Amino acid sequence: MGIALLFISVLLFAYSMIFVQSGLIKRLWVTGSVILLAIIAVTLILNDTEHFGMKQVTEVQEFDLLANEKNYPAKKLVYKKLGNGQEKIYFYRTKRSGPAKLKKTDPMTTKVFVKRDPANKLTVAKNYWVYTNGWSKFYFAGGQPNHQFIDQRFAFHIDQSWQLSEYKK
């Protein structure tokens, strides 16, 4: 809708510059169309750069954290260092049934925290941009997508019996 209004305000400006007779009425039409054009352009630019008309929402999920290997008595949280060692991929398992399929974290979009806590759980918090209301969603259609992913945080809560070890091949 915003893009359509921008196009209409440009046409209104061009029409008033070309076809409206000189005088006070022409100045009012030109001024009004330029102000409308500027307001619409600024709101579209702010939506693109500053997420105008949107808000951040966080979705939090909690999972029971299980040992990486199903039949191995020691509980380990395994990580692998990447590059210079500052980035790590953590391997974890949350399902009891089925094969022992490991999941991994993505160091590009994920911040990982490991805390010593008796809970033995994984908390995943994902942040998204969503439109504040239906009007914003309608006005900025074609701009920022609704429910746009920002980042996520993984918090591994493990007790003292768990080992934190590096994966070595």
LINTAPE-V265936 format. One record per residue. N is the residue number from 0. RES is the residue in three letters. PHI is phi as a letter, one per 30 degrees, with the letter a starting at -180 (NA if undefined). OMEGA is omega in radians with two decimals (999 if undefined). Layout:
n=(N:N)
res=(RES:RES)
phi=(PHI:PHI)
omega=(OMEGA:OMEGA)
This chain:
n=(0:1:2:3:4:5:6:7:8:9:10:11:12:13:14:15:16:17:18:19:20:21:22:23:24:25:26:27:28:29:30:31:32:33:34:35:36:37:38:39:40:41:42:43:44:45:46:47:48:49:50:51:52:53:54:55:56:57:58:59:60:61:62:63:64:65:66:67:68:69:70:71:72:73:74:75:76:77:78:79:80:81:82:83:84:85:86:87:88:89:90:91:92:93:94:95:96:97:98:99:100:101:102:103:104:105:106:107:108:109:110:111:112:113:114:115:116:117:118:119:120:121:122:123:124:125:126:127:128:129:130:131:132:133:134:135:136:137:138:139:140:141:142:143:144:145:146:147:148:149:150:151:152:153:154:155:156:157:158:159:160:161:162:163:164:165:166:167:168)
res=(MET:GLY:ILE:ALA:LEU:LEU:PHE:ILE:SER:VAL:LEU:LEU:PHE:ALA:TYR:SER:MET:ILE:PHE:VAL:GLN:SER:GLY:LEU:ILE:LYS:ARG:LEU:TRP:VAL:THR:GLY:SER:VAL:ILE:LEU:LEU:ALA:ILE:ILE:ALA:VAL:THR:LEU:ILE:LEU:ASN:ASP:THR:GLU:HIS:PHE:GLY:MET:LYS:GLN:VAL:THR:GLU:VAL:GLN:GLU:PHE:ASP:LEU:LEU:ALA:ASN:GLU:LYS:ASN:TYR:PRO:ALA:LYS:LYS:LEU:VAL:TYR:LYS:LYS:LEU:GLY:ASN:GLY:GLN:GLU:LYS:ILE:TYR:PHE:TYR:ARG:THR:LYS:ARG:SER:GLY:PRO:ALA:LYS:LEU:LYS:LYS:THR:ASP:PRO:MET:THR:THR:LYS:VAL:PHE:VAL:LYS:ARG:ASP:PRO:ALA:ASN:LYS:LEU:THR:VAL:ALA:LYS:ASN:TYR:TRP:VAL:TYR:THR:ASN:GLY:TRP:SER:LYS:PHE:TYR:PHE:ALA:GLY:GLY:GLN:PRO:ASN:HIS:GLN:PHE:ILE:ASP:GLN:ARG:PHE:ALA:PHE:HIS:ILE:ASP:GLN:SER:TRP:GLN:LEU:SER:GLU:TYR:LYS:LYS)
phi=(NA:d:d:d:d:d:d:d:d:d:d:d:d:d:d:d:d:c:c:d:d:e:k:d:d:d:d:d:d:d:d:d:d:d:d:d:d:d:d:d:d:d:d:d:d:d:d:d:c:c:h:d:i:b:b:d:b:c:c:c:b:b:b:d:c:c:d:d:c:d:c:c:d:d:c:b:c:c:b:b:d:c:h:d:j:d:c:b:c:c:c:b:b:b:c:d:c:i:d:d:d:d:c:b:d:c:d:d:b:b:c:c:b:c:b:d:a:d:d:h:b:c:c:c:c:c:c:b:c:b:d:d:a:d:d:d:d:d:d:c:e:j:c:d:d:d:i:d:d:c:a:b:b:c:c:d:c:b:d:d:d:d:c:c:b:d:d:b:c)
omega=(-3.13:3.13:3.10:3.09:3.08:3.11:3.13:3.13:3.06:3.10:3.10:3.09:-3.13:3.13:-3.11:3.11:-3.03:-2.92:-3.12:-3.12:3.14:3.12:-3.08:-3.12:3.12:-3.14:3.12:3.12:-3.13:-3.14:3.12:-3.13:3.10:3.10:3.10:3.12:-3.11:-3.13:-3.13:3.13:-3.14:3.14:3.11:3.12:3.11:3.07:-3.11:-3.05:-3.03:-3.14:3.10:-3.12:-3.13:3.05:3.10:3.01:-3.14:3.05:-3.09:3.07:3.08:3.14:2.98:-3.13:-3.09:3.08:-3.09:-3.13:-2.99:-3.02:-3.13:-3.03:-3.12:3.13:-3.10:2.91:-3.00:3.08:3.07:3.13:3.09:3.02:-3.10:3.10:3.12:3.12:-3.13:2.99:3.11:3.10:-3.07:3.13:-3.10:-3.10:3.11:-3.06:3.10:-3.12:-3.13:-3.10:-3.13:3.03:3.12:3.11:3.10:-3.07:-3.13:-3.06:-2.99:2.96:-3.06:3.08:3.07:-3.10:3.04:-3.02:-3.10:-3.02:-3.06:-3.13:3.07:3.09:3.13:3.11:-3.13:3.13:3.14:2.93:3.05:3.11:-3.07:-3.13:-3.12:3.13:3.11:3.13:3.12:-3.08:-3.08:3.11:-3.08:3.10:3.12:3.08:3.08:-3.13:-3.13:-3.10:3.09:3.13:3.11:3.13:3.06:3.06:3.08:3.08:-3.10:3.14:-3.04:-3.13:-3.14:3.05:3.05:-3.02:3.13:3.11:3.10:-3.11:999)
